[in-house]
Every structure is written in structure tokens, then in C-alpha cells.
Amino acid sequence: MVHANAVLTPRGRLLLARRIVEEGWPIARAAEHFHVAWPTAKRWASRYVAMGMAGMDDRSSRPHYSPSRTSEVVVRRIVALRWRHRLSPLAIASQPPWR
């Protein structure tokens, strides 16, 4: 969530993007006016062109894909060892190999 007094709330992002896209402001001038970096101004203008007002909302920073994610079998075994046997992380790590 963005701080209420931040320059680039979704409303501020929309204003920035509209100045660049609809009013034709140079990206550098708009960035200076809104006290943001040039790449930031370009990013919001590009999102506005691609998605309209919906592109101005906050996005999740959660990765879409985690290739090194721990398998479900290993997670279940760790949880079982923690809950049933009250083992510490160090004790669990000393258990036989997980795979």
C-alpha cells in the first residue's frame, strides 16, 4: 500500500501518465515535475498506454514462478517434525537427506 501523502499514489500515477501520453509532455519534464526518475515516469506512461487506468494500481511483488521452491513432500515432513516431535530447525537439518 502506498503512503497517502506519497507523490505517486495511483491517482498521482494517472496524472503523470496522462500528462505524458495525452498532453504530450516530455518524459524528462514530467519526471522532474513529479519528483521521480525518468525510468519511473516512462514505466507509468507505458503501463497507462497498455492497460489504461487499471495499470495505475499497485501490483503484488510476489514472484510468478519459484523454480527452487521446496517440494510439498519435504514441507509436510518438516511440519510433521516440528509439530509432532517438537524438533528445532537444527535438529531437522540433521535428519537424513530429504530427497
C-alpha positions in Angstrom: 0.0 0.0 0.0 1.3 3.4 -0.9 1.6 6.2 1.7 -1.3 8.6 1.5 1.0 11.6 1.0 3.3 9.9 -1.5 3.8 11.6 -4.8 2.9 8.5 -6.9 -0.3 7.2 -5.4 -2.5 5.6 -8.1 -4.1 9.0 -8.6 -0.7 10.7 -9.0 0.5 7.9 -11.4 -2.6 8.5 -13.5 -1.9 12.2 -13.6 1.7 11.7 -14.5 0.8 9.2 -17.3 -1.9 11.4 -18.7 0.5 14.4 -18.8 2.9 12.3 -20.9 0.5 10.4 -23.1 -2.4 12.7 -23.6 -0.9 16.1 -23.1 2.4 15.3 -24.8 4.7 16.4 -22.0 8.3 15.1 -22.5 9.1 12.3 -20.1 12.0 14.1 -18.6 9.9 17.2 -17.8 7.1 15.2 -16.3 9.5 13.2 -14.2 11.1 16.4 -12.9 7.6 17.9 -12.2 6.6 14.8 -10.2 10.0 14.4 -8.5 10.6 10.9 -9.9 13.3 9.4 -12.0 13.0 9.3 -15.8 12.6 5.5 -16.0 9.8 5.6 -13.4 7.8 8.2 -15.4 8.3 6.1 -18.6 7.2 2.9 -16.8 3.9 4.5 -15.7 3.3 6.1 -19.1 3.9 2.7 -20.8 1.5 0.9 -18.4 -1.1 3.6 -19.0 -0.9 3.1 -22.7 -1.1 -0.7 -22.4 -3.7 -1.1 -19.6 -5.4 2.3 -19.1 -6.4 3.3 -15.6 -6.2 -0.3 -14.4 -2.4 -0.2 -14.9 -2.0 2.5 -12.3 -2.9 0.2 -9.4 -0.3 -1.4 -7.1 0.9 -4.8 -8.1 2.0 -7.7 -6.0 5.7 -8.1 -5.6 5.2 -11.9 -5.3 7.1 -13.8 -7.9 5.0 -15.6 -10.6 7.2 -18.7 -10.5 9.6 -20.2 -8.0 11.9 -22.8 -9.6 13.7 -23.6 -6.4 10.6 -24.0 -4.3 10.7 -26.7 -1.6 8.6 -29.7 -2.7 5.3 -30.4 -0.9 6.6 -33.7 0.4 9.5 -32.0 2.1 7.3 -29.3 3.6 4.9 -31.8 5.0 7.8 -33.7 6.6 9.3 -30.6 8.1 5.9 -29.6 9.5 5.3 -33.0 11.0 8.8 -33.0 12.6 8.1 -29.5 14.1 4.6 -30.2 15.4 4.7 -33.9 16.4 8.3 -34.2 17.6 8.9 -30.5 18.6 12.3 -30.6 16.8 14.3 -27.4 16.2 15.4 -26.3 12.7 18.9 -27.5 13.5 17.6 -30.9 14.6 15.5 -31.2 11.4 18.5 -30.3 9.3 20.5 -33.1 10.8 17.9 -35.7 9.7 18.6 -38.0 6.7 18.5 -36.4 3.2 15.1 -35.0 2.1 15.2 -36.2 -1.4 
